[in-house]
Amino acid sequence: MAEKEGTYFRVPENLNKREKFCRFLWNPATREFLGRTGLSWLKITIFYIIFYACLATFWTLMLVIFYQTLDYYEPTWKLQSSRIGANPGLGFRPLPPPENIDSTLIWFKHGSSQGWKYWTKSLDDYLSSYKKGQFGEHVDTCYIDKDYDNESKRVCHFPIEEIGNNCTTSRNYGYDVGHPCVLIKLNRIYGWKPEPYDDDDLPKDMPDYIRDTYDGRYVYISCQGENPADKENIGPLNYYPNPGVIPRYYYPFRNLEGYLSPFVFVHFEKPVPGVLINIECKAWAKNIRHDRMERMGSVHFELLVD
């Protein structure tokens, strides 16, 4: 009878934890490093190099295909189809310091330059692009009596030099004498165009001075105190350009080179000093809805002059 060959059981070595760890790092009997031989490490390294190279190539290809579907100037989703929607909000300048990013308070002490210098510099910085001039092949001077509806490649020049003298850097925008100017603008929404009211559907809460002189060729901006006490303390207001109008030919915004957002300066002539005044400004057009809680079609800020 032939002898049976078999594999004999080996008694495991009695190793302590340190010796087991060292044996795992390098096993001289099997010439394994971290449980693998040199050939095994070579194979798995080549595999992962090929795997991640293919993964990176696939990701890059998908990214290139995705970018081919995008337009540099026009968003894929617009107006009601977008998250922004089709109801523009308003913005104001100057904004409070960055450390008070959640604040909407314009608070300064007139007379001393240290008390109001930040606010005038903030306005200067914002208006610097306007003062440099508008450049681009689409920039042109527009006229209120001309129809520009069919001119999609057009940017109307904004004549900042025609803004009232009281709201200029040479006069410190009125902050040095406690009669500040605040810039109000509509936020940009691609493709949005203001619609004029009909004569018989003017809103009941529209200010009387706008109702009496309403012209559908403009978007109107109005500001007032939010509460009865605010309305008493806000004092008289002036608008530049008067009476707080933005010509409709600046819209729609199409993200063309040279476009600058039109704005209105609100000049607070005699706000009561030492009193916090809550102010709400609204834009008026048929397709601008107002909601104070959601800040739709309006902007809120506070003014405190010391």
SULNORBEL-V238102 format. One record per run of one state. SS is the DSSP state (@ for helix, = for strand, . for the rest). FROM is the first residue (numbers start at 1). TO is the last residue. If there is no record, write none. Layout:
BEGIN
ss=SS from=FROM to=TO
ss=SS from=FROM to=TO
END
This chain:
BEGIN
ss=. from=1 to=16
ss=@ from=17 to=25
ss== from=26 to=27
ss=. from=28 to=31
ss== from=32 to=33
ss=. from=34 to=35
ss== from=36 to=36
ss=. from=37 to=37
ss=@ from=38 to=68
ss=. from=69 to=78
ss=@ from=79 to=81
ss=. from=82 to=89
ss== from=90 to=93
ss=. from=94 to=97
ss=@ from=98 to=100
ss=. from=101 to=104
ss== from=105 to=108
ss=. from=109 to=112
ss=@ from=113 to=131
ss=. from=132 to=138
ss== from=139 to=140
ss=. from=141 to=154
ss== from=155 to=156
ss=. from=157 to=159
ss=@ from=160 to=162
ss=. from=163 to=164
ss=@ from=165 to=167
ss=. from=168 to=168
ss=@ from=169 to=177
ss=. from=178 to=180
ss== from=181 to=186
ss=. from=187 to=189
ss== from=190 to=190
ss=. from=191 to=207
ss=@ from=208 to=213
ss=. from=214 to=217
ss== from=218 to=225
ss=. from=226 to=227
ss=@ from=228 to=233
ss=. from=234 to=236
ss== from=237 to=240
ss=. from=241 to=244
ss== from=245 to=247
ss=@ from=248 to=250
ss=. from=251 to=252
ss== from=253 to=253
ss=. from=254 to=262
ss== from=263 to=268
ss=. from=269 to=276
ss== from=277 to=284
ss=. from=285 to=290
ss== from=291 to=291
ss=. from=292 to=295
ss== from=296 to=296
ss=. from=297 to=297
ss== from=298 to=305
ss=. from=306 to=306
END
